[in-house]
């Protein structure tokens, strides 16, 4: 199963090209330490989507955002 673990948010001028963004914000979810709460896949995705919404909402209307979520998958080899 693929697990969301990082989000890169490009911030650019509204109507501009997100590929030419000069400002990036990276949000990552670290692995839970022993005995600490861990998030399931849906919770991880919700946290990263919330971060994107929060950054977008904090900006003026002259700026826009685009997020790229990185997923990881663990495969057991026998």
C-alpha positions, 0 to 999 in steps of 0.5 A: 500500500502506498503511504503519503509522506511528503508534500512539496508546495510550489508558490507562484503568481496567479495565472503563472507557470507552477513549473517556474515557481521560485518558492517551495514549501516542503511538509513531511511526516516523520515516522512515529517513535516507539510508543507514539501515535502513528497515522494511517494512510487516510490520516496522512493524506488528510494532514498533507492536504490540510497543509496545502489548504492552509498555505493557500489560504494564508496567501494573497489572491495574487499568489497561487499554489500547487502541491505534489504529494510523494507516496512511498510503498514498502514491499516485502521480498521473500 
